[in-house]
Amino acid sequence: MFELVIFDLDNTLALTDDLEGFRGASNLGNKDQEYKSRLIAEINKKNRRLLSSDFFEELKEAIPNLKLAVFTKSPRCYACTVLSEVYSDVDWESIVAFEDVQNTKPAPDGIILAAKACDVTNREAIVIVGDDLGDVEAAYHAGVRVVLAELHGASPHYEARKRIPDASVVKQKTLVEAILDIGQKLPILERLVEGVQAHNGFFGRVCRAGHFPPRAVEETKRPLQVISLGRLFTEHRSIKPRREWHELTNEIVKFKNTDNFPIEWAKCVRDTVNEQIRIHREKGGIKSLFKKYKVVITTAPSKKNRPPRMENFLEQIESILEESPLSNSTVEVIDDMFEFSPEAKSHHGEHLTMVQRYENVRDCLSITGDAEIENKLVFLIDDVVTTGATLYYMDKYSRANGAEEVFCISLAHTISGARD
C-alpha cells in the first residue's frame, strides 16, 4: 500500500495549456502581485480541475495516513497559485517546484525532496502520477512506481506509453483503482511474477509499442507492433534504483543462461495468444464470429553456441496447449520456422548498435522452405525485445509468405537508461 502519492501539476491535476505564458523561464522567482492577479483571473476563466473532491476523499478513506505532494517543472509562485485556486480543498504535504531543485524532471531530485519532506523512505511505498515522458523517466530514476494519467483528453503520449509505466489510465475511476491496488494494473507477466491474483476476470494488461527500422537499413511507413507482457530494466546506472526491486527483471536475469522458463510463463503466453485471437475475431465482424482459425506459433531461433531456450519454451507452450486448447482454433507449433546462419552475431554480447542489429538479422535470418503459413494467424514469440530487429524480419518474412495476420509477442520490453 502506498504511503505517498506525488502528482505532476500541468495537465495532470489541472488543464493549463493556455497558461504557458505564466510559467516560462522569465517567471522563475516571480512574486509580483500584478503577475499573480493576472494569473488568477486567467485561471478562473474556465473549469481546470481534472480530479474531483470525491477522488481525494476516496483515497483518504481507503488509506487514512496517505500523504499527497506535487512535483512540477513550473515556477513556485505559478504552482502554488494554481493549486490554491483549483484545489483549495486539498492539503498538500509538499510542493516541489522548478526553483527548489538543482535538476528538474526527468531527474529524480524533486521526487527525493518530496519524499524527504513527507518522511517517506520506502521507495516501494511511493507512486508518481503524471501525464508525460518526463514523469515516467523521473519515477524510474528515483526507483518508484509511476502511473501515466492521461486525463486531459489530448492525444496519447506514445513515447511515455512506450516506456511502459506501472499503470496507464485515462479515467479518474481507474486512477483510484491504480493507486489502491497497483498490482492489478501491472503488465500481465509482472502481475504473475509478483503473485497478484486477478480480480473480476480481467485478463490483464499487455503493452504495445511500435518499432521502426533505421532508415539506413530499410525504409518503411509501417512500424512493427510488438506486444510485451512486461519490462526488463537494463543495467544503466540512471535506472538502477528501479531495476533493484523489479521482480520480472530479476527473474529474467536468473533464467538467462538456463534451458527453460517457468511453466507459468508458458501459460501466460498461451492466454495472451487466445486473447489476441478473440480481439482479432471481434475486429472481423459477424463473418469472423464462428470462423475456425488456423494458427501457427513459432519463436525467434537461437544463435550458434547459445542454449535453445526459446525452442524449449515453445515446447512448454505446446504442452500447455494440449491441456488447454485455444478457442475455436487449430494450432501448429513450429520450432524451426526460422533459422540464423552461423555468421549471426549476438546483439547484446557483441554490443551491436541499432543499425548493426538490423543488418545482422537482415543478412543472417531466413525462413525455412517448409513453412506453410498462407492464410494463417502467425504468432512470433521472443523473450526480450530491444530494437525489434529480429521480430521485424520474422514479421516481414511471415507476411511475404501469405500469413493472414502476424502477432509479435515478447516476454519483456527493454527499458533503457539515459544513454543506453
HELIX and SHEET records of a PDB file:
HELIX    1   1 ASP A   17  PHE A   22  5                                   6    
HELIX    2   2 ALA A   25  ASN A   27  5                                   3    
HELIX    3   3 GLN A   33  ILE A   43  1                                  11    
HELIX    4   4 SER A   53  ALA A   62  1                                  10    
HELIX    5   5 ARG A   76  VAL A   86  1                                  11    
HELIX    6   6 PHE A   98  ASP A  100  5                                   3    
HELIX    7   7 ASP A  109  ALA A  117  1                                   9    
HELIX    8   8 ARG A  123  ALA A  125  5                                   3    
HELIX    9   9 LEU A  133  ALA A  142  1                                  10    
HELIX   10  10 TYR A  158  LYS A  162  1                                   5    
HELIX   11  11 GLN A  172  LEU A  180  1                                   9    
HELIX   12  12 ILE A  182  LYS A  185  5                                   4    
HELIX   13  13 ILE A  188  VAL A  193  1                                   6    
HELIX   14  14 ARG A  237  ILE A  239  5                                   3    
HELIX   15  15 LYS A  240  ARG A  243  1                                   4    
HELIX   16  16 GLU A  247  LYS A  254  1                                   8    
HELIX   17  17 ILE A  263  LYS A  283  1                                  21    
HELIX   18  18 ILE A  286  SER A  288  5                                   3    
HELIX   19  19 ARG A  309  GLU A  323  1                                  15    
HELIX   20  20 MET A  354  CYS A  364  1                                  11    
HELIX   21  21 ALA A  389  ALA A  400  1                                  12    
SHEET    1   A 6 SER A  94  VAL A  96  0                                        
SHEET    2   A 6 LYS A  67  PHE A  71  1                                        
SHEET    3   A 6 LEU A   4  PHE A   7  1                                        
SHEET    4   A 6 ILE A 126  GLY A 130  1                                        
SHEET    5   A 6 ARG A 145  ALA A 149  1                                        
SHEET    6   A 6 ALA A 167  VAL A 169  1                                        
SHEET    1   B 4 CYS A 207  HIS A 211  0                                        
SHEET    2   B 4 LEU A 224  SER A 228 -1                                        
SHEET    3   B 4 GLU A 405  ILE A 415  1                                        
SHEET    4   B 4 ARG A 231  PHE A 233  1                                        
SHEET    1   C 6 CYS A 207  HIS A 211  0                                        
SHEET    2   C 6 LEU A 224  SER A 228 -1                                        
SHEET    3   C 6 GLU A 405  ILE A 415  1                                        
SHEET    4   C 6 LEU A 377  VAL A 385  1                                        
SHEET    5   C 6 TYR A 293  THR A 299  1                                        
SHEET    6   C 6 SER A 329  VAL A 333  1                                        
SHEET    1   D 2 PHE A 338  PHE A 340  0                                        
SHEET    2   D 2 LEU A 365  ILE A 367 -1                                        
END                                                                             
